[in-house]
Amino acid sequence: MKKIILLVAFLTLTGCSSLTSIIPSKWDDNQSRAVIDIRQSAANFDCAGDQKAQLTALDNQVQWFNLYAESKGTADMAKLNAVFATTVKEYQDRVKAGPVSPMYCDLKKKIMIQQADIMAKAVLWRF
């Protein structure tokens, strides 16, 4: 009987730890502010300006959001941020390779705005 109780207790405890990956994280003021900063930077991205500097600033914001999410243990927010981080990194690599056409910049800007909007809605709609 004791073995059954220990087995049930073990399964219950390990089961609870796996639930944290399913349950969404709660509201966080810092993440909310950070995601709006990212959204604002994406919306105000100037294709005629210094793209490298703007991308560096965006990358720093994305990195801050990611480090905070990892440190706080909000894995769902870190996963959400990964897509946007990939977009920024790909754009940075393209800028390093040489001049970027205005059409490419405009398309990437639209993608960044869409991704930032999705992130903001996910972050801000938590309870």
Sequence and secondary structure as in RCSB ss.txt:
>XXXX:A:sequence
MKKIILLVAFLTLTGCSSLTSIIPSKWDDNQSRAVIDIRQSAANFDCAGDQKAQLTALDNQVQWFNLYAESKGTA
DMAKLNAVFATTVKEYQDRVKAGPVSPMYCDLKKKIMIQQADIMAKAVLWRF
>XXXX:A:secstr
 HHHHHHHHHHHHHHHHHHTTTS     HHHHHHHHHHHHHHHT  TTS HHHHHHHHHHHHHHHHHHHHHHT H
HHHHHHHHHHHHHHHHHHHHHHS   HHHHHHHHHHHHHHHHHHHHHHHT  
